Amino acid sequence: MGVGGPESASGGRLSVEVRDHAGTPVVAPAGELDHDTADQLREVLERTEESSAGPHLVVDCSGLEFCDSTGLNVLLGARLRAEARGGAVHLVAMRPAVARVFDVTGAAAVFGVHATLDEALGSVSPS
């Protein structure tokens, strides 16, 4: 996360914005998260984790149109790192096509899944 405000990264089919909400980073990928774009999200997540004081991370999925198993693995990796810091990863506003990947694999059960950003932010308190 940039000190002066939101960070943004774009790589064609995926763009990623990072915002801070009262000490909780919100990462917002938009577009297609797959084998070709997963490293872009992984790099943003890792930078965000390193610069964040709190253990929690919110991923706003409202702009995510597609997610394959590679993208799911990136988010699972972020979850493991958050748990190692005593936190969690919260997913917000998943579209049906994206939610299906999480439901079919059972991964939805290991994330905090929320309908709205306010709901997710209300469930975390920055350390």
Backbone atoms as SQL, in Angstrom:
CREATE TABLE atoms (id INTEGER PRIMARY KEY, chain TEXT, resi INTEGER, resn TEXT, atom TEXT, x REAL, y REAL, z REAL);
INSERT INTO atoms VALUES
  (1, 'A', 1, 'MET', 'N', 0.830, -1.159, 0.000),
  (2, 'A', 1, 'MET', 'CA', 0.000, 0.000, 0.000),
  (3, 'A', 1, 'MET', 'C', 0.879, 1.227, 0.000),
  (4, 'A', 2, 'GLY', 'N', 0.617, 2.123, -0.869),
  (5, 'A', 2, 'GLY', 'CA', 1.392, 3.342, -0.914),
  (6, 'A', 2, 'GLY', 'C', 1.087, 4.222, 0.275),
  (7, 'A', 3, 'VAL', 'N', 2.074, 4.956, 0.746),
  (8, 'A', 3, 'VAL', 'CA', 1.887, 5.834, 1.886),
  (9, 'A', 3, 'VAL', 'C', 0.922, 6.953, 1.549),
  (10, 'A', 4, 'GLY', 'N', 0.962, 7.451, 0.324),
  (11, 'A', 4, 'GLY', 'CA', 0.151, 8.586, -0.053),
  (12, 'A', 4, 'GLY', 'C', -1.272, 8.255, -0.438),
  (13, 'A', 5, 'GLY', 'N', -1.656, 6.987, -0.481),
  (14, 'A', 5, 'GLY', 'CA', -3.019, 6.651, -0.848),
  (15, 'A', 5, 'GLY', 'C', -3.097, 5.292, -1.487),
  (16, 'A', 6, 'PRO', 'N', -4.140, 5.058, -2.266),
  (17, 'A', 6, 'PRO', 'CA', -4.333, 3.740, -2.857),
  (18, 'A', 6, 'PRO', 'C', -3.233, 3.382, -3.843),
  (19, 'A', 7, 'GLU', 'N', -2.937, 2.110, -3.890),
  (20, 'A', 7, 'GLU', 'CA', -1.986, 1.573, -4.870),
  (21, 'A', 7, 'GLU', 'C', -2.819, 0.936, -5.966),
  (22, 'A', 8, 'SER', 'N', -2.302, 0.960, -7.168),
  (23, 'A', 8, 'SER', 'CA', -3.013, 0.332, -8.275),
  (24, 'A', 8, 'SER', 'C', -2.013, -0.364, -9.175),
  (25, 'A', 9, 'ALA', 'N', -2.408, -1.551, -9.657),
  (26, 'A', 9, 'ALA', 'CA', -1.575, -2.296, -10.597),
  (27, 'A', 9, 'ALA', 'C', -2.483, -2.849, -11.674),
  (28, 'A', 10, 'SER', 'N', -2.024, -2.786, -12.907),
  (29, 'A', 10, 'SER', 'CA', -2.830, -3.289, -14.001),
  (30, 'A', 10, 'SER', 'C', -1.955, -4.089, -14.946),
  (31, 'A', 11, 'GLY', 'N', -2.475, -5.239, -15.352),
  (32, 'A', 11, 'GLY', 'CA', -1.711, -6.088, -16.256),
  (33, 'A', 11, 'GLY', 'C', -2.596, -6.655, -17.345),
  (34, 'A', 12, 'GLY', 'N', -3.365, -5.837, -18.022),
  (35, 'A', 12, 'GLY', 'CA', -4.205, -6.325, -19.106),
  (36, 'A', 12, 'GLY', 'C', -5.552, -6.800, -18.618),
  (37, 'A', 13, 'ARG', 'N', -5.677, -8.127, -18.402),
  (38, 'A', 13, 'ARG', 'CA', -6.964, -8.705, -18.029),
  (39, 'A', 13, 'ARG', 'C', -7.271, -8.604, -16.545),
  (40, 'A', 14, 'LEU', 'N', -6.309, -8.143, -15.739),
  (41, 'A', 14, 'LEU', 'CA', -6.524, -8.003, -14.297),
  (42, 'A', 14, 'LEU', 'C', -5.963, -6.677, -13.842),
  (43, 'A', 15, 'SER', 'N', -6.736, -5.968, -13.054),
  (44, 'A', 15, 'SER', 'CA', -6.219, -4.786, -12.379),
  (45, 'A', 15, 'SER', 'C', -6.451, -4.990, -10.889),
  (46, 'A', 16, 'VAL', 'N', -5.576, -4.417, -10.086),
  (47, 'A', 16, 'VAL', 'CA', -5.677, -4.586, -8.641),
  (48, 'A', 16, 'VAL', 'C', -5.481, -3.232, -7.983),
  (49, 'A', 17, 'GLU', 'N', -6.430, -2.869, -7.143),
  (50, 'A', 17, 'GLU', 'CA', -6.340, -1.625, -6.379),
  (51, 'A', 17, 'GLU', 'C', -6.257, -1.994, -4.908),
  (52, 'A', 18, 'VAL', 'N', -5.468, -1.233, -4.154),
  (53, 'A', 18, 'VAL', 'CA', -5.361, -1.439, -2.712),
  (54, 'A', 18, 'VAL', 'C', -5.730, -0.144, -2.019),
  (55, 'A', 19, 'ARG', 'N', -6.652, -0.255, -1.066),
  (56, 'A', 19, 'ARG', 'CA', -7.077, 0.892, -0.263),
  (57, 'A', 19, 'ARG', 'C', -6.919, 0.536, 1.210),
  (58, 'A', 20, 'ASP', 'N', -6.820, 1.550, 2.047),
  (59, 'A', 20, 'ASP', 'CA', -6.761, 1.349, 3.485),
  (60, 'A', 20, 'ASP', 'C', -8.064, 1.851, 4.095),
  (61, 'A', 21, 'HIS', 'N', -8.699, 1.008, 4.905),
  (62, 'A', 21, 'HIS', 'CA', -9.913, 1.394, 5.610),
  (63, 'A', 21, 'HIS', 'C', -9.643, 1.271, 7.103),
  (64, 'A', 22, 'ALA', 'N', -9.284, 2.387, 7.724),
  (65, 'A', 22, 'ALA', 'CA', -9.033, 2.435, 9.171),
  (66, 'A', 22, 'ALA', 'C', -8.041, 1.364, 9.615),
  (67, 'A', 23, 'GLY', 'N', -6.972, 1.201, 8.868),
  (68, 'A', 23, 'GLY', 'CA', -5.921, 0.264, 9.230),
  (69, 'A', 23, 'GLY', 'C', -6.068, -1.127, 8.654),
  (70, 'A', 24, 'THR', 'N', -7.177, -1.402, 7.993),
  (71, 'A', 24, 'THR', 'CA', -7.368, -2.702, 7.354),
  (72, 'A', 24, 'THR', 'C', -7.196, -2.542, 5.854),
  (73, 'A', 25, 'PRO', 'N', -6.241, -3.263, 5.264),
  (74, 'A', 25, 'PRO', 'CA', -6.075, -3.162, 3.815),
  (75, 'A', 25, 'PRO', 'C', -7.211, -3.871, 3.073),
  (76, 'A', 26, 'VAL', 'N', -7.676, -3.214, 2.011),
  (77, 'A', 26, 'VAL', 'CA', -8.691, -3.793, 1.136),
  (78, 'A', 26, 'VAL', 'C', -8.078, -3.900, -0.251),
  (79, 'A', 27, 'VAL', 'N', -7.925, -5.131, -0.723),
  (80, 'A', 27, 'VAL', 'CA', -7.369, -5.399, -2.045),
  (81, 'A', 27, 'VAL', 'C', -8.544, -5.688, -2.967),
  (82, 'A', 28, 'ALA', 'N', -8.602, -4.982, -4.099),
  (83, 'A', 28, 'ALA', 'CA', -9.734, -5.118, -5.013),
  (84, 'A', 28, 'ALA', 'C', -9.258, -5.524, -6.405),
  (85, 'A', 29, 'PRO', 'N', -9.193, -6.844, -6.663),
  (86, 'A', 29, 'PRO', 'CA', -8.860, -7.289, -8.018),
  (87, 'A', 29, 'PRO', 'C', -10.084, -7.150, -8.920),
  (88, 'A', 30, 'ALA', 'N', -9.851, -6.798, -10.167),
  (89, 'A', 30, 'ALA', 'CA', -10.951, -6.680, -11.136),
  (90, 'A', 30, 'ALA', 'C', -10.519, -7.318, -12.440),
  (91, 'A', 31, 'GLY', 'N', -11.409, -8.107, -13.024),
  (92, 'A', 31, 'GLY', 'CA', -11.111, -8.772, -14.282),
  (93, 'A', 31, 'GLY', 'C', -11.010, -10.267, -14.087),
  (94, 'A', 32, 'GLU', 'N', -10.013, -10.882, -14.726),
  (95, 'A', 32, 'GLU', 'CA', -9.856, -12.332, -14.718),
  (96, 'A', 32, 'GLU', 'C', -8.621, -12.742, -13.925),
  (97, 'A', 33, 'LEU', 'N', -8.839, -13.574, -12.919),
  (98, 'A', 33, 'LEU', 'CA', -7.763, -14.086, -12.085),
  (99, 'A', 33, 'LEU', 'C', -7.521, -15.537, -12.483),
  (100, 'A', 34, 'ASP', 'N', -6.429, -15.759, -13.190),
  (101, 'A', 34, 'ASP', 'CA', -6.130, -17.097, -13.695),
  (102, 'A', 34, 'ASP', 'C', -4.623, -17.316, -13.742),
  (103, 'A', 35, 'HIS', 'N', -4.203, -18.383, -14.407),
  (104, 'A', 35, 'HIS', 'CA', -2.785, -18.749, -14.502),
  (105, 'A', 35, 'HIS', 'C', -1.924, -17.583, -15.001),
  (106, 'A', 36, 'ASP', 'N', -2.435, -16.822, -15.944),
  (107, 'A', 36, 'ASP', 'CA', -1.651, -15.739, -16.541),
  (108, 'A', 36, 'ASP', 'C', -1.603, -14.476, -15.690),
  (109, 'A', 37, 'THR', 'N', -2.548, -14.295, -14.772),
  (110, 'A', 37, 'THR', 'CA', -2.617, -13.050, -14.000),
  (111, 'A', 37, 'THR', 'C', -2.397, -13.249, -12.503),
  (112, 'A', 38, 'ALA', 'N', -2.304, -14.489, -12.051),
  (113, 'A', 38, 'ALA', 'CA', -2.212, -14.779, -10.618),
  (114, 'A', 38, 'ALA', 'C', -0.978, -14.160, -9.966),
  (115, 'A', 39, 'ASP', 'N', 0.159, -14.162, -10.657),
  (116, 'A', 39, 'ASP', 'CA', 1.371, -13.586, -10.071),
  (117, 'A', 39, 'ASP', 'C', 1.206, -12.104, -9.784),
  (118, 'A', 40, 'GLN', 'N', 0.451, -11.417, -10.608),
  (119, 'A', 40, 'GLN', 'CA', 0.211, -9.984, -10.387),
  (120, 'A', 40, 'GLN', 'C', -0.510, -9.776, -9.056),
  (121, 'A', 41, 'LEU', 'N', -1.553, -10.559, -8.797),
  (122, 'A', 41, 'LEU', 'CA', -2.268, -10.434, -7.527),
  (123, 'A', 41, 'LEU', 'C', -1.383, -10.884, -6.375),
  (124, 'A', 42, 'ARG', 'N', -0.629, -11.970, -6.553),
  (125, 'A', 42, 'ARG', 'CA', 0.252, -12.465, -5.491),
  (126, 'A', 42, 'ARG', 'C', 1.242, -11.379, -5.060),
  (127, 'A', 43, 'GLU', 'N', 1.832, -10.686, -6.021),
  (128, 'A', 43, 'GLU', 'CA', 2.807, -9.644, -5.700),
  (129, 'A', 43, 'GLU', 'C', 2.154, -8.494, -4.928),
  (130, 'A', 44, 'VAL', 'N', 0.972, -8.086, -5.335),
  (131, 'A', 44, 'VAL', 'CA', 0.274, -7.003, -4.630),
  (132, 'A', 44, 'VAL', 'C', -0.096, -7.453, -3.215),
  (133, 'A', 45, 'LEU', 'N', -0.589, -8.670, -3.076),
  (134, 'A', 45, 'LEU', 'CA', -0.944, -9.173, -1.747),
  (135, 'A', 45, 'LEU', 'C', 0.280, -9.207, -0.830),
  (136, 'A', 46, 'GLU', 'N', 1.390, -9.707, -1.328),
  (137, 'A', 46, 'GLU', 'CA', 2.601, -9.790, -0.502),
  (138, 'A', 46, 'GLU', 'C', 3.102, -8.412, -0.089),
  (139, 'A', 47, 'ARG', 'N', 3.091, -7.444, -1.017),
  (140, 'A', 47, 'ARG', 'CA', 3.499, -6.073, -0.664),
  (141, 'A', 47, 'ARG', 'C', 2.551, -5.480, 0.368),
  (142, 'A', 48, 'THR', 'N', 1.278, -5.738, 0.191),
  (143, 'A', 48, 'THR', 'CA', 0.274, -5.205, 1.106),
  (144, 'A', 48, 'THR', 'C', 0.458, -5.801, 2.499),
  (145, 'A', 49, 'GLU', 'N', 0.681, -7.097, 2.560),
  (146, 'A', 49, 'GLU', 'CA', 0.893, -7.764, 3.845),
  (147, 'A', 49, 'GLU', 'C', 2.119, -7.200, 4.558),
  (148, 'A', 50, 'GLU', 'N', 3.192, -6.969, 3.814),
  (149, 'A', 50, 'GLU', 'CA', 4.429, -6.454, 4.400),
  (150, 'A', 50, 'GLU', 'C', 4.251, -5.051, 4.956),
  (151, 'A', 51, 'SER', 'N', 3.422, -4.244, 4.320),
  (152, 'A', 51, 'SER', 'CA', 3.280, -2.854, 4.740),
  (153, 'A', 51, 'SER', 'C', 2.133, -2.627, 5.719),
  (154, 'A', 52, 'SER', 'N', 1.343, -3.647, 5.980),
  (155, 'A', 52, 'SER', 'CA', 0.192, -3.501, 6.858),
  (156, 'A', 52, 'SER', 'C', 0.565, -3.789, 8.303),
  (157, 'A', 53, 'ALA', 'N', 0.048, -2.973, 9.201),
  (158, 'A', 53, 'ALA', 'CA', 0.297, -3.188, 10.623),
  (159, 'A', 53, 'ALA', 'C', -0.625, -4.257, 11.193),
  (160, 'A', 54, 'GLY', 'N', -1.788, -4.416, 10.599),
  (161, 'A', 54, 'GLY', 'CA', -2.774, -5.361, 11.119),
  (162, 'A', 54, 'GLY', 'C', -2.664, -6.729, 10.474),
  (163, 'A', 55, 'PRO', 'N', -3.265, -7.741, 11.128),
  (164, 'A', 55, 'PRO', 'CA', -3.164, -9.109, 10.621),
  (165, 'A', 55, 'PRO', 'C', -4.238, -9.480, 9.595),
  (166, 'A', 56, 'HIS', 'N', -5.283, -8.646, 9.480),
  (167, 'A', 56, 'HIS', 'CA', -6.410, -8.997, 8.613),
  (168, 'A', 56, 'HIS', 'C', -6.265, -8.376, 7.228),
  (169, 'A', 57, 'LEU', 'N', -6.888, -9.042, 6.264),
  (170, 'A', 57, 'LEU', 'CA', -6.886, -8.575, 4.884),
  (171, 'A', 57, 'LEU', 'C', -8.281, -8.795, 4.318),
  (172, 'A', 58, 'VAL', 'N', -8.798, -7.778, 3.636),
  (173, 'A', 58, 'VAL', 'CA', -10.097, -7.886, 2.983),
  (174, 'A', 58, 'VAL', 'C', -9.859, -7.866, 1.476),
  (175, 'A', 59, 'VAL', 'N', -10.467, -8.818, 0.768),
  (176, 'A', 59, 'VAL', 'CA', -10.372, -8.865, -0.690),
  (177, 'A', 59, 'VAL', 'C', -11.765, -8.598, -1.243),
  (178, 'A', 60, 'ASP', 'N', -11.900, -7.447, -1.885),
  (179, 'A', 60, 'ASP', 'CA', -13.169, -7.049, -2.496),
  (180, 'A', 60, 'ASP', 'C', -13.252, -7.698, -3.874),
  (181, 'A', 61, 'CYS', 'N', -14.077, -8.729, -3.985),
  (182, 'A', 61, 'CYS', 'CA', -14.177, -9.518, -5.215),
  (183, 'A', 61, 'CYS', 'C', -15.263, -9.016, -6.159),
  (184, 'A', 62, 'SER', 'N', -15.849, -7.866, -5.878),
  (185, 'A', 62, 'SER', 'CA', -16.982, -7.390, -6.676),
  (186, 'A', 62, 'SER', 'C', -16.625, -7.151, -8.137),
  (187, 'A', 63, 'GLY', 'N', -15.369, -6.874, -8.428),
  (188, 'A', 63, 'GLY', 'CA', -14.945, -6.649, -9.805),
  (189, 'A', 63, 'GLY', 'C', -14.313, -7.861, -10.462),
  (190, 'A', 64, 'LEU', 'N', -14.251, -8.955, -9.736),
  (191, 'A', 64, 'LEU', 'CA', -13.621, -10.173, -10.246),
  (192, 'A', 64, 'LEU', 'C', -14.638, -10.960, -11.060),
  (193, 'A', 65, 'GLU', 'N', -14.345, -11.124, -12.345),
  (194, 'A', 65, 'GLU', 'CA', -15.272, -11.798, -13.253),
  (195, 'A', 65, 'GLU', 'C', -15.021, -13.295, -13.357),
  (196, 'A', 66, 'PHE', 'N', -13.774, -13.719, -13.069),
  (197, 'A', 66, 'PHE', 'CA', -13.400, -15.121, -13.232),
  (198, 'A', 66, 'PHE', 'C', -12.261, -15.429, -12.284),
  (199, 'A', 67, 'CYS', 'N', -12.263, -16.644, -11.732),
  (200, 'A', 67, 'CYS', 'CA', -11.154, -17.105, -10.892),
  (201, 'A', 67, 'CYS', 'C', -10.986, -18.595, -11.120),
  (202, 'A', 68, 'ASP', 'N', -9.774, -19.013, -11.482),
  (203, 'A', 68, 'ASP', 'CA', -9.511, -20.442, -11.647),
  (204, 'A', 68, 'ASP', 'C', -8.732, -20.959, -10.437),
  (205, 'A', 69, 'SER', 'N', -8.278, -22.195, -10.508),
  (206, 'A', 69, 'SER', 'CA', -7.595, -22.806, -9.371),
  (207, 'A', 69, 'SER', 'C', -6.281, -22.103, -9.025),
  (208, 'A', 70, 'THR', 'N', -5.612, -21.520, -10.001),
  (209, 'A', 70, 'THR', 'CA', -4.375, -20.789, -9.716),
  (210, 'A', 70, 'THR', 'C', -4.679, -19.550, -8.886),
  (211, 'A', 71, 'GLY', 'N', -5.721, -18.834, -9.256),
  (212, 'A', 71, 'GLY', 'CA', -6.143, -17.668, -8.482),
  (213, 'A', 71, 'GLY', 'C', -6.581, -18.056, -7.083),
  (214, 'A', 72, 'LEU', 'N', -7.309, -19.158, -6.984),
  (215, 'A', 72, 'LEU', 'CA', -7.736, -19.659, -5.680),
  (216, 'A', 72, 'LEU', 'C', -6.524, -19.963, -4.807),
  (217, 'A', 73, 'ASN', 'N', -5.498, -20.575, -5.388),
  (218, 'A', 73, 'ASN', 'CA', -4.280, -20.882, -4.628),
  (219, 'A', 73, 'ASN', 'C', -3.571, -19.631, -4.137),
  (220, 'A', 74, 'VAL', 'N', -3.596, -18.560, -4.907),
  (221, 'A', 74, 'VAL', 'CA', -3.005, -17.286, -4.465),
  (222, 'A', 74, 'VAL', 'C', -3.733, -16.792, -3.215),
  (223, 'A', 75, 'LEU', 'N', -5.055, -16.846, -3.248),
  (224, 'A', 75, 'LEU', 'CA', -5.833, -16.393, -2.097),
  (225, 'A', 75, 'LEU', 'C', -5.656, -17.321, -0.896),
  (226, 'A', 76, 'LEU', 'N', -5.539, -18.619, -1.140),
  (227, 'A', 76, 'LEU', 'CA', -5.276, -19.550, -0.041),
  (228, 'A', 76, 'LEU', 'C', -3.911, -19.282, 0.593),
  (229, 'A', 77, 'GLY', 'N', -2.919, -18.932, -0.227),
  (230, 'A', 77, 'GLY', 'CA', -1.605, -18.571, 0.304),
  (231, 'A', 77, 'GLY', 'C', -1.675, -17.336, 1.180),
  (232, 'A', 78, 'ALA', 'N', -2.449, -16.346, 0.747),
  (233, 'A', 78, 'ALA', 'CA', -2.631, -15.132, 1.553),
  (234, 'A', 78, 'ALA', 'C', -3.309, -15.480, 2.872),
  (235, 'A', 79, 'ARG', 'N', -4.252, -16.402, 2.822),
  (236, 'A', 79, 'ARG', 'CA', -4.950, -16.836, 4.033),
  (237, 'A', 79, 'ARG', 'C', -3.975, -17.469, 5.020),
  (238, 'A', 80, 'LEU', 'N', -3.092, -18.338, 4.540),
  (239, 'A', 80, 'LEU', 'CA', -2.115, -18.979, 5.424),
  (240, 'A', 80, 'LEU', 'C', -1.189, -17.949, 6.067),
  (241, 'A', 81, 'ARG', 'N', -0.753, -16.974, 5.282),
  (242, 'A', 81, 'ARG', 'CA', 0.132, -15.935, 5.826),
  (243, 'A', 81, 'ARG', 'C', -0.612, -15.080, 6.850),
  (244, 'A', 82, 'ALA', 'N', -1.884, -14.770, 6.585),
  (245, 'A', 82, 'ALA', 'CA', -2.682, -13.979, 7.532),
  (246, 'A', 82, 'ALA', 'C', -2.877, -14.755, 8.833),
  (247, 'A', 83, 'GLU', 'N', -3.174, -16.035, 8.726),
  (248, 'A', 83, 'GLU', 'CA', -3.364, -16.848, 9.923),
  (249, 'A', 83, 'GLU', 'C', -2.082, -16.937, 10.742),
  (250, 'A', 84, 'ALA', 'N', -0.929, -16.973, 10.070),
  (251, 'A', 84, 'ALA', 'CA', 0.352, -17.012, 10.776),
  (252, 'A', 84, 'ALA', 'C', 0.578, -15.727, 11.577),
  (253, 'A', 85, 'ARG', 'N', -0.060, -14.628, 11.153),
  (254, 'A', 85, 'ARG', 'CA', 0.033, -13.345, 11.863),
  (255, 'A', 85, 'ARG', 'C', -1.108, -13.178, 12.861),
  (256, 'A', 86, 'GLY', 'N', -1.951, -14.195, 13.007),
  (257, 'A', 86, 'GLY', 'CA', -3.076, -14.103, 13.927),
  (258, 'A', 86, 'GLY', 'C', -4.307, -13.462, 13.309),
  (259, 'A', 87, 'GLY', 'N', -4.358, -13.394, 11.991),
  (260, 'A', 87, 'GLY', 'CA', -5.473, -12.746, 11.307),
  (261, 'A', 87, 'GLY', 'C', -6.223, -13.681, 10.392),
  (262, 'A', 88, 'ALA', 'N', -6.896, -13.087, 9.431),
  (263, 'A', 88, 'ALA', 'CA', -7.698, -13.847, 8.481),
  (264, 'A', 88, 'ALA', 'C', -7.847, -13.045, 7.197),
  (265, 'A', 89, 'VAL', 'N', -8.265, -13.736, 6.145),
  (266, 'A', 89, 'VAL', 'CA', -8.608, -13.092, 4.879),
  (267, 'A', 89, 'VAL', 'C', -10.120, -13.155, 4.741),
  (268, 'A', 90, 'HIS', 'N', -10.708, -12.008, 4.453),
  (269, 'A', 90, 'HIS', 'CA', -12.153, -11.889, 4.293),
  (270, 'A', 90, 'HIS', 'C', -12.457, -11.552, 2.833),
  (271, 'A', 91, 'LEU', 'N', -13.332, -12.344, 2.215),
  (272, 'A', 91, 'LEU', 'CA', -13.726, -12.137, 0.824),
  (273, 'A', 91, 'LEU', 'C', -15.080, -11.456, 0.788),
  (274, 'A', 92, 'VAL', 'N', -15.214, -10.497, -0.130),
  (275, 'A', 92, 'VAL', 'CA', -16.421, -9.679, -0.196),
  (276, 'A', 92, 'VAL', 'C', -17.029, -9.714, -1.582),
  (277, 'A', 93, 'ALA', 'N', -18.351, -9.815, -1.638),
  (278, 'A', 93, 'ALA', 'CA', -19.142, -9.577, -2.850),
  (279, 'A', 93, 'ALA', 'C', -18.700, -10.421, -4.038),
  (280, 'A', 94, 'MET', 'N', -18.587, -11.730, -3.822),
  (281, 'A', 94, 'MET', 'CA', -18.192, -12.607, -4.926),
  (282, 'A', 94, 'MET', 'C', -19.351, -12.777, -5.907),
  (283, 'A', 95, 'ARG', 'N', -19.040, -12.634, -7.176),
  (284, 'A', 95, 'ARG', 'CA', -20.023, -12.899, -8.226),
  (285, 'A', 95, 'ARG', 'C', -20.274, -14.405, -8.277),
  (286, 'A', 96, 'PRO', 'N', -21.422, -14.828, -8.796),
  (287, 'A', 96, 'PRO', 'CA', -21.751, -16.267, -8.817),
  (288, 'A', 96, 'PRO', 'C', -20.685, -17.153, -9.461),
  (289, 'A', 97, 'ALA', 'N', -20.099, -16.740, -10.566),
  (290, 'A', 97, 'ALA', 'CA', -19.093, -17.569, -11.244),
  (291, 'A', 97, 'ALA', 'C', -17.855, -17.753, -10.371),
  (292, 'A', 98, 'VAL', 'N', -17.484, -16.735, -9.623),
  (293, 'A', 98, 'VAL', 'CA', -16.322, -16.811, -8.731),
  (294, 'A', 98, 'VAL', 'C', -16.687, -17.605, -7.482),
  (295, 'A', 99, 'ALA', 'N', -17.848, -17.338, -6.914),
  (296, 'A', 99, 'ALA', 'CA', -18.288, -18.046, -5.715),
  (297, 'A', 99, 'ALA', 'C', -18.358, -19.552, -5.957),
  (298, 'A', 100, 'ARG', 'N', -18.733, -19.935, -7.162),
  (299, 'A', 100, 'ARG', 'CA', -18.855, -21.364, -7.492),
  (300, 'A', 100, 'ARG', 'C', -17.524, -22.097, -7.320),
  (301, 'A', 101, 'VAL', 'N', -16.423, -21.478, -7.730),
  (302, 'A', 101, 'VAL', 'CA', -15.100, -22.098, -7.574),
  (303, 'A', 101, 'VAL', 'C', -14.819, -22.345, -6.093),
  (304, 'A', 102, 'PHE', 'N', -15.156, -21.384, -5.255),
  (305, 'A', 102, 'PHE', 'CA', -14.917, -21.520, -3.821),
  (306, 'A', 102, 'PHE', 'C', -15.846, -22.552, -3.201),
  (307, 'A', 103, 'ASP', 'N', -17.091, -22.590, -3.651),
  (308, 'A', 103, 'ASP', 'CA', -18.060, -23.554, -3.120),
  (309, 'A', 103, 'ASP', 'C', -17.712, -24.984, -3.530),
  (310, 'A', 104, 'VAL', 'N', -17.414, -25.190, -4.808),
  (311, 'A', 104, 'VAL', 'CA', -17.129, -26.528, -5.322),
  (312, 'A', 104, 'VAL', 'C', -15.887, -27.133, -4.664),
  (313, 'A', 105, 'THR', 'N', -14.890, -26.304, -4.409),
  (314, 'A', 105, 'THR', 'CA', -13.640, -26.801, -3.818),
  (315, 'A', 105, 'THR', 'C', -13.690, -26.869, -2.293),
  (316, 'A', 106, 'GLY', 'N', -14.700, -26.258, -1.700),
  (317, 'A', 106, 'GLY', 'CA', -14.787, -26.209, -0.245),
  (318, 'A', 106, 'GLY', 'C', -13.979, -25.072, 0.359),
  (319, 'A', 107, 'ALA', 'N', -13.329, -24.280, -0.475),
  (320, 'A', 107, 'ALA', 'CA', -12.479, -23.196, 0.022),
  (321, 'A', 107, 'ALA', 'C', -13.279, -22.091, 0.707),
  (322, 'A', 108, 'ALA', 'N', -14.541, -21.935, 0.368),
  (323, 'A', 108, 'ALA', 'CA', -15.357, -20.886, 0.999),
  (324, 'A', 108, 'ALA', 'C', -15.403, -21.065, 2.511),
  (325, 'A', 109, 'ALA', 'N', -15.282, -22.302, 2.976),
  (326, 'A', 109, 'ALA', 'CA', -15.363, -22.589, 4.406),
  (327, 'A', 109, 'ALA', 'C', -14.158, -22.083, 5.193),
  (328, 'A', 110, 'VAL', 'N', -13.041, -21.811, 4.534),
  (329, 'A', 110, 'VAL', 'CA', -11.836, -21.394, 5.257),
  (330, 'A', 110, 'VAL', 'C', -11.600, -19.885, 5.198),
  (331, 'A', 111, 'PHE', 'N', -12.459, -19.170, 4.523),
  (332, 'A', 111, 'PHE', 'CA', -12.387, -17.710, 4.445),
  (333, 'A', 111, 'PHE', 'C', -13.584, -17.121, 5.171),
  (334, 'A', 112, 'GLY', 'N', -13.448, -15.883, 5.611),
  (335, 'A', 112, 'GLY', 'CA', -14.617, -15.124, 6.008),
  (336, 'A', 112, 'GLY', 'C', -15.244, -14.616, 4.720),
  (337, 'A', 113, 'VAL', 'N', -16.479, -14.991, 4.438),
  (338, 'A', 113, 'VAL', 'CA', -17.152, -14.571, 3.207),
  (339, 'A', 113, 'VAL', 'C', -18.291, -13.630, 3.586),
  (340, 'A', 114, 'HIS', 'N', -18.311, -12.459, 2.958),
  (341, 'A', 114, 'HIS', 'CA', -19.268, -11.413, 3.318),
  (342, 'A', 114, 'HIS', 'C', -19.947, -10.865, 2.077),
  (343, 'A', 115, 'ALA', 'N', -21.182, -10.434, 2.245),
  (344, 'A', 115, 'ALA', 'CA', -21.946, -9.866, 1.133),
  (345, 'A', 115, 'ALA', 'C', -21.495, -8.448, 0.799),
  (346, 'A', 116, 'THR', 'N', -21.084, -7.682, 1.821),
  (347, 'A', 116, 'THR', 'CA', -20.728, -6.276, 1.593),
  (348, 'A', 116, 'THR', 'C', -19.383, -5.942, 2.238),
  (349, 'A', 117, 'LEU', 'N', -18.785, -4.891, 1.750),
  (350, 'A', 117, 'LEU', 'CA', -17.525, -4.415, 2.313),
  (351, 'A', 117, 'LEU', 'C', -17.727, -3.964, 3.757),
  (352, 'A', 118, 'ASP', 'N', -18.806, -3.256, 4.021),
  (353, 'A', 118, 'ASP', 'CA', -19.074, -2.804, 5.406),
  (354, 'A', 118, 'ASP', 'C', -19.186, -3.976, 6.365),
  (355, 'A', 119, 'GLU', 'N', -19.829, -5.053, 5.913),
  (356, 'A', 119, 'GLU', 'CA', -19.965, -6.250, 6.751),
  (357, 'A', 119, 'GLU', 'C', -18.592, -6.835, 7.054),
  (358, 'A', 120, 'ALA', 'N', -17.741, -6.937, 6.049),
  (359, 'A', 120, 'ALA', 'CA', -16.396, -7.489, 6.251),
  (360, 'A', 120, 'ALA', 'C', -15.567, -6.603, 7.170),
  (361, 'A', 121, 'LEU', 'N', -15.611, -5.298, 6.940),
  (362, 'A', 121, 'LEU', 'CA', -14.831, -4.379, 7.774),
  (363, 'A', 121, 'LEU', 'C', -15.335, -4.386, 9.203),
  (364, 'A', 122, 'GLY', 'N', -16.633, -4.588, 9.389),
  (365, 'A', 122, 'GLY', 'CA', -17.193, -4.673, 10.741),
  (366, 'A', 122, 'GLY', 'C', -16.768, -5.922, 11.485),
  (367, 'A', 123, 'SER', 'N', -16.337, -6.937, 10.755),
  (368, 'A', 123, 'SER', 'CA', -15.944, -8.195, 11.404),
  (369, 'A', 123, 'SER', 'C', -14.466, -8.233, 11.786),
  (370, 'A', 124, 'VAL', 'N', -13.703, -7.226, 11.367),
  (371, 'A', 124, 'VAL', 'CA', -12.281, -7.174, 11.700),
  (372, 'A', 124, 'VAL', 'C', -11.997, -5.920, 12.509),
  (373, 'A', 125, 'SER', 'N', -11.042, -6.027, 13.362),
  (374, 'A', 125, 'SER', 'CA', -10.610, -4.838, 14.095),
  (375, 'A', 125, 'SER', 'C', -9.098, -4.781, 13.995),
  (376, 'A', 126, 'PRO', 'N', -8.562, -3.693, 13.440),
  (377, 'A', 126, 'PRO', 'CA', -7.111, -3.580, 13.280),
  (378, 'A', 126, 'PRO', 'C', -6.399, -3.714, 14.613),
  (379, 'A', 127, 'SER', 'N', -5.268, -4.425, 14.572),
  (380, 'A', 127, 'SER', 'CA', -4.479, -4.595, 15.800),
  (381, 'A', 127, 'SER', 'C', -3.562, -3.432, 16.006);
